[in-house]
Amino acid sequence: MRKLLTFVAGTLITGSMFAGGLVTNTNQSAAWVRLPSRNASVGIDAVYYNPAGVMKLENGFHLSLSNQSIFQTREIDNSYAGPATAASPNGGYGLNNHVYKGTVTALAFPSIYAAYKMDKFAISLGFNPIGGGGGAEYKAGLPSFEMGPSDLVPSLASQGAVGYKLDTYFKGSSTFLGYQAGVSYKVNDVISVAVGLRYVTAKNTYNGYLKDIQLDMGGGTWVPATTVLQGVAAKLTSITTIPAALAPAITGGLGGQNLTVAASLSPAIAAAKSNIEAGLAAIGVPAATIAVMPLSNISATITGATPALNAQAASATATSTLVADQSADVAQTGSGISPIFSVNISPSENLNIAIKYEMMTKLELTNKTTTDLMVGYQTDGTPITMFPNGDKTRNDMPAMLAVGIDYKLASNFKISLGSNYFFDKNADYGHKVDDDLIASTPTVHIDNKYIIFDNGYSVQGGLEYKISEKLLVSGGYVWANRGVNPRYQSDLTYGLGTQTFGFGGAYSFTDKIQLNIGYAYTAYQTDSKYIDHVNGKTLYNPLETYKKSTAIFGIGVDMRF
């Protein structure tokens, strides 16, 4: 359960849902959906992609309104089979389900750009979901939620447990909104420059529950796990009372007699005989030894085991609290500012080159927790919760360098190329490493001590063909790397390499109104890692595999006044 705290801390779904960097969305207009290579744009979406390129617009006021509807599926396969048994050396218990599916839906993903262009100057404003942008819903929970409850079965097998079931649900939403303002300046006919600021507001919400954890105690008899564990605690505690119950018989001269003889001489011993035998068996005394043990040895043996029995009883009581019904209702909020610099170079009528650099946005998110999930206890008995109220977590957006080239092969045919480079290694994503799970454990599968082992980058290209004065069609492709260490990956947040294909068209109703429509599909590279899961004092490394796919529908209108 403690590992779950580490999984959730940081970026649950706060990263990029779609095309772009690890936490940065670059699908920021309907024109991008139909032509996903816009870094050298000289249209109104240049407000985001190429602020200096705004100087290529005609004089006057320009406005762009776009929306994307985005649908993502996620799948996590987890091989956890639980502890091995004599009958099942490859694992005898483990998860009820090994495949967990989630959906992310963002029906509204708007982008709004406005610019007023003069001969030498332009001012521009922009609004878009610069990171996050949707909600992930897991109706049947996740492996990290279920592995802990599944471990109750082998740990309570001696009590008759043969199976488990539970009711779990989790939904998280993430919205990083960017409010951008900038000024562009035309240096000469070849070069223009721009500078701007983006103010980012971040909000993540987490809602979920873990309840109705029950154990099959044989024959389909389902009992609440809390009831079973409380019964175990009571049973362990009752064993520690045996020495006190034997004291009168021992002081009365029966200390040297075994249970059978003592029971024949003492009604009190006779009444307690079966419970004493069961208590001795529970602490591992063989039946043959129990039959011949004198009462004084029985008392001494149980007295010696009492500290361990008390610790086990306390553990069972604590676990019964952890498996009781719990829920989470949390909001994390924060904000930050990023400066933006841009240069546009047009060495000829057919060639346009753009360079943009966005500085890192430092974001520190603060928890506002209404209800929280308890995941463990400190050594002093203080509860450990998943989202402590008031706790702060860093979740930066990295600096980004974007380069683009547009080249007209003919008056009606254009090729667009570009690349984005994300300085992920310099950003603080708030992830923590649960080092207590790997201390003195050489079998843990870890490639590198750093969560981010490579900066992210993408390359893109596309073609645009103008069929007539009113109609054009376009299409393009984006490849992006993964850039993260396997330690970053978890069932709640994982980064995968992508390939995005987009196509669509634009129709000009007049020379001042253009409609953009497009469809894009992102295929994600499958990735796997051996996760760390501790059951008792034993570390297990089940294989976990991560998959995603995303579909985007975009529509927008560009207007000039």
PECORWO-V862459 format. One record per pair of residues at least 12 apart in sequence whose ideal C-beta (glycine too) atoms are under 6 Angstrom apart, sorted by the first residue. I is the first residue (numbers start at 1). J is the second residue. Records with the same first field share a line. If there is no record, write none. Layout:
I->J, J
This chain:
1->148, 375, 376
2->375, 376
3->434
4->144, 375
5->375, 386
6->432, 434
7->144, 490, 492
8->386, 492
9->432
10->429, 430, 431
11->395, 429, 493
12->172, 492, 493
13->136, 172, 174
14->132, 174, 204, 395
17->104, 133, 134
18->550
19->478, 500, 522
21->422, 456
22->424, 456, 495
23->131, 397
24->131, 397
25->130, 131
28->48, 111, 128
29->45, 66, 111
30->66, 516, 554, 555, 556
31->45, 516
33->502, 518, 520, 552, 554
34->474, 504, 518
35->462, 464, 474, 476
36->460, 476, 478, 500, 502
37->416, 418, 460, 461, 462, 476
39->354, 402, 404, 418
40->352, 354, 404, 405, 406
42->56
44->62, 64, 113, 558
45->64, 113
47->113, 115, 124, 126
48->126
50->344, 354
51->182, 184, 194, 196, 342
52->184, 192, 193, 194, 342, 343, 344
53->344, 354
54->115, 122, 124, 184
55->122, 184, 186, 192
57->117
59->117
60->560, 561
61->116, 561
62->115, 560
63->114, 559
64->113, 558
65->112, 556, 557
66->111, 556
67->110
68->109, 552, 554
69->107, 553
70->106, 109, 552
71->105, 551
72->104, 550
73->103, 549
74->102, 548
75->101, 547
76->100, 491, 546
77->99, 545
78->98, 143, 542, 544
79->542, 543
80->94, 95, 147, 542
81->94
82->94, 154
83->154
93->153, 154
95->146, 150
100->142, 143
102->136, 138
103->137
104->134, 136
106->133, 134
109->129, 133
111->128
112->127
113->126
120->186
121->185
122->184
123->183
124->182
125->181
126->180
127->179
128->178
130->176, 178
131->176, 397
132->174, 175, 176
135->173
136->172
137->171
138->170
141->168
142->491
143->491
144->491
145->168
147->533
149->164, 166, 213
150->164
151->535
152->164, 225
160->217, 218
161->215
162->216, 218
163->216
164->215
165->214
166->213
167->211, 212
168->210
169->208, 209
170->208
171->207
172->206
173->205
174->204
175->203
176->200, 202
177->201
178->198, 200
179->199
180->196, 198
181->196
182->194, 196
190->346
191->345
192->344
193->343
194->342
195->341
196->340
197->337, 339
198->338
199->337
200->336, 361
201->335
202->334, 363
203->333
204->332
205->331
206->328, 330
207->329
208->328
209->327
210->326
211->325
213->225, 323
215->228
225->323
226->320, 323, 324
229->316, 319, 320
230->320
232->316
233->313, 316, 317
236->309, 312, 313
237->313
239->279, 309
240->306, 309
242->276, 279, 302
243->299, 302, 303
245->272
246->295, 299
249->262, 266, 269, 295
250->295, 296
254->295
255->295, 296
256->294
258->292
259->273
262->295
277->290
283->305
318->377
326->373
327->371
328->372, 373
329->370, 371
330->369, 387
331->368
332->365, 367
334->363, 364, 365
336->361, 362, 363
338->358, 359, 361
339->359
340->358
341->357
342->356
343->355
350->408
351->407
352->406
353->405
354->404
355->403
356->402
357->401
358->400
359->399
360->396, 398, 399, 427
361->397
362->396
363->395, 396
364->392, 394
365->393, 395
366->392
367->387, 389, 391
369->387, 389
372->385, 386, 387
373->386
393->430
394->428, 430
395->430
396->427, 428
398->422, 423, 424, 427
399->423
400->422
401->421
402->420
403->419
404->418
405->417
412->466
413->465
414->464
415->463
416->462
417->461
418->460
419->459
420->458
421->457
422->455, 456
423->455
424->452, 455, 456, 483
425->452, 455
431->451
437->532, 534
441->539
444->532
445->530, 541
447->485, 486
448->485
450->485
451->485, 487, 488
452->484
453->485
454->483
456->483
457->481
458->478, 480
459->479
460->478
461->477
462->476
470->507, 508
471->507
472->506
473->505
475->503
476->502
477->501
478->500
479->499
480->498
481->497
482->495, 496, 497
486->529
489->529
494->546
496->524, 525, 527, 548
497->525
498->522, 524
499->523
500->520, 522
501->521
502->518, 520
504->517, 518
512->560
513->559
514->558
515->557
516->556
517->555
518->554
519->553
520->552
521->551
522->550
524->548
526->547
527->546
528->543, 545
529->544
530->543
531->544
